[in-house]
Amino acid sequence: MSTPFECQRDARIAYGVAWEQQLARVEAIAAGAAPNLFWLLEHDPIYTLGRSASRAEILDATIPTIVTDRGGKVTYHGPGQLVGYVLKDLRPAIHAARAHVFRLEETVIRALAGLGVEARRESNNPGVWVAGEKIAALGVRIRHGVAYHGFSINRAPDLKAFAGIVPCGLAGRGVTSLEKLGVPVSRADLETGLLASFREVFETDWRGQNP
């Protein structure tokens, strides 16, 4: 088992507020003053532009936008989408960023498998896909040797919001959700599956009381 993670579960938090809290936690982890963190939450509707995004990929200006420091292009966050932020000290193996992204994808793939959904990764496109449509997006940044940001899973969001962007810069590729696939699941049940798969994939346990 690796160093235990603290788990935090919140309802809905504005993206900018959560970003600021992540940055503060990264500093604390880097200083040895806080443990790694797995944080589950939802966001208010927002388009986020990663470090390689272009504003030309925003097609609809009615939803707020924010330029963030994660990797990747543009995506949508909103109610009905479960976000998992994984703040993990990668030191001394900071070269292990690819392995970290692989584990994020694997966590989602295994959780979806538990719901009877066959999901997979694509070698050239980070994220998790079902029948050629994206169901989970990924974005990561490393600061002071600590990885942060993470993944978002489309449980039952308003998929029309994705029509206002070029999702992840991939024109012509569809976006799906568990609801669209005919797999109704509560947020609590999806979290339960994610917590179990995360614990397996990251070979870790929970610090303090189990989530």
C-alpha positions in Angstrom: 0.0 0.0 0.0 1.2 3.5 -0.8 0.7 6.5 1.4 -3.0 6.8 2.4 -5.2 9.4 0.8 -7.6 11.7 2.6 -11.0 11.6 1.0 -13.2 14.7 0.8 -16.8 14.7 -0.6 -18.7 17.9 -1.3 -21.9 18.8 -3.0 -21.4 21.7 -5.5 -18.5 24.2 -5.4 -17.7 27.0 -7.9 -14.8 26.0 -10.2 -12.7 28.9 -9.3 -13.1 28.3 -5.6 -12.2 24.7 -5.9 -9.1 25.6 -8.1 -7.9 28.0 -5.4 -8.4 25.3 -2.7 -6.4 22.8 -4.9 -3.5 25.2 -5.2 -3.4 25.7 -1.5 -3.5 22.0 -0.8 -0.7 21.4 -3.4 1.5 23.8 -1.4 0.7 22.0 1.8 1.4 18.6 0.3 4.7 19.8 -1.1 5.7 21.1 2.3 4.8 17.8 4.0 2.0 19.5 5.9 -1.0 17.6 4.4 -1.7 14.2 2.9 -2.6 13.3 -0.6 -6.3 14.0 -1.4 -9.1 12.4 -3.4 -11.8 15.0 -3.7 -15.3 14.3 -5.2 -17.6 17.2 -6.0 -19.7 18.9 -8.7 -19.4 22.3 -10.3 -21.8 25.1 -11.4 -22.1 25.3 -15.2 -18.8 26.5 -16.7 -16.5 26.0 -19.7 -12.9 25.5 -18.7 -10.0 26.1 -21.1 -6.8 24.1 -20.5 -3.3 25.1 -21.4 -3.6 24.0 -25.0 -7.1 25.3 -25.6 -8.2 28.0 -28.0 -11.0 30.4 -27.5 -12.1 29.5 -31.0 -13.3 26.2 -29.5 -15.9 28.1 -27.5 -19.0 28.3 -29.8 -21.6 29.5 -27.2 -20.8 32.5 -25.0 -23.9 32.1 -22.7 -22.1 29.8 -20.3 -19.2 31.3 -18.2 -15.7 30.5 -19.2 -12.4 30.3 -17.2 -8.8 29.8 -18.3 -7.2 27.2 -16.1 -3.8 25.7 -15.6 -4.7 22.0 -16.2 -3.5 20.2 -19.3 -5.8 19.7 -22.3 -8.2 21.8 -24.2 -11.8 22.9 -23.5 -14.5 21.0 -21.6 -17.7 21.6 -19.8 -18.5 21.1 -16.1 -21.9 21.2 -14.5 -24.5 19.6 -12.4 -24.9 15.9 -12.9 -21.3 15.5 -13.7 -19.1 14.0 -11.0 -15.6 15.5 -10.7 -12.7 13.7 -9.0 -9.7 15.8 -8.1 -6.6 13.7 -7.3 -3.8 15.6 -5.5 -0.9 13.2 -5.2 2.8 13.8 -4.3 4.7 12.1 -7.2 8.1 12.8 -5.8 10.7 11.5 -6.3 9.3 9.8 -9.4 7.9 13.0 -11.0 8.6 11.5 -14.4 5.6 9.2 -13.6 3.0 11.6 -14.9 2.0 9.2 -17.7 1.5 6.4 -15.1 -0.6 8.8 -13.0 -2.9 9.6 -16.0 -3.2 5.9 -16.7 -4.3 5.3 -13.2 -6.9 8.0 -13.4 -8.4 6.5 -16.5 -8.2 3.0 -15.0 -10.1 4.2 -11.9 -13.0 5.4 -14.1 -12.9 2.3 -16.4 -13.2 -0.1 -13.5 -15.9 1.9 -11.8 -18.0 2.0 -15.0 -17.4 -1.8 -15.5 -19.0 -2.2 -12.1 -22.1 -0.6 -13.6 -22.0 -2.9 -16.6 -20.6 -0.3 -18.9 -17.7 -1.3 -21.2 -15.4 1.7 -21.4 -11.9 2.1 -22.8 -9.1 4.5 -23.3 -7.8 5.8 -26.7 -4.0 5.9 -27.2 -4.0 9.4 -28.8 -6.9 11.0 -26.8 -6.8 11.1 -23.0 -10.0 10.3 -21.3 -12.5 7.4 -21.2 -14.7 6.4 -24.1 -17.8 4.3 -24.6 -18.7 3.2 -28.2 -16.6 6.1 -29.6 -18.1 8.8 -27.5 -16.4 10.4 -24.5 -17.9 9.8 -21.1 -15.0 11.1 -18.9 -12.5 13.8 -19.5 -9.1 14.2 -17.9 -6.7 17.1 -17.2 -3.6 17.1 -15.0 -1.0 19.6 -13.8 2.1 19.0 -11.7 3.4 21.7 -9.4 6.3 21.3 -7.0 6.2 17.6 -7.8 2.5 17.3 -6.8 -0.2 16.3 -9.3 -3.6 17.9 -9.2 -6.8 18.4 -11.2 -8.2 15.0 -12.3 -11.2 13.6 -14.1 -14.9 14.3 -14.7 -17.5 11.6 -15.4 -20.8 12.4 -17.2 -23.4 10.8 -14.9 -26.5 12.8 -15.9 -25.4 16.3 -17.0 -27.2 18.5 -19.6 -25.3 17.1 -22.7 -26.6 20.1 -24.8 -24.0 22.2 -23.0 -21.3 20.3 -24.9 -22.7 21.6 -28.2 -21.4 25.1 -27.2 -17.8 23.9 -27.5 -15.5 21.7 -29.4 -15.1 19.2 -26.6 -11.4 18.5 -25.9 -10.6 20.0 -29.3 -12.1 16.9 -31.1 -14.5 18.2 -33.7 -17.1 15.6 -34.7 -16.6 13.3 -31.7 -19.6 12.7 -29.5 -20.1 13.1 -25.8 -22.2 10.6 -23.8 -23.3 10.0 -20.2 -24.5 7.2 -18.1 -28.0 8.6 -18.4 -27.8 8.6 -22.2 -26.6 5.0 -22.1 -29.6 4.0 -20.2 -27.7 3.3 -17.0 -29.4 5.4 -14.3 -27.2 5.7 -11.2 -27.3 8.0 -8.2 -24.3 10.1 -7.4 -23.8 8.2 -4.1 -23.6 4.9 -5.9 -21.2 6.2 -8.5 -19.0 7.6 -5.8 -19.1 4.2 -4.0 -17.8 2.5 -7.2 -15.1 5.1 -7.7 -13.9 4.9 -4.2 -13.5 1.2 -4.5 -11.7 1.3 -7.9 -9.5 4.2 -6.8 -8.3 2.3 -3.7 -7.4 -0.7 -6.0 -5.8 1.2 -8.8 -3.7 3.5 -6.6 -3.0 0.7 -4.2 -3.8 2.9 -1.2 -6.1 3.2 1.7 -8.0 6.0 3.4 -6.4 8.2 6.0 -8.6 8.5 9.1 -12.2 7.4 8.9 -13.3 5.6 5.8 -15.3 7.8 3.4 
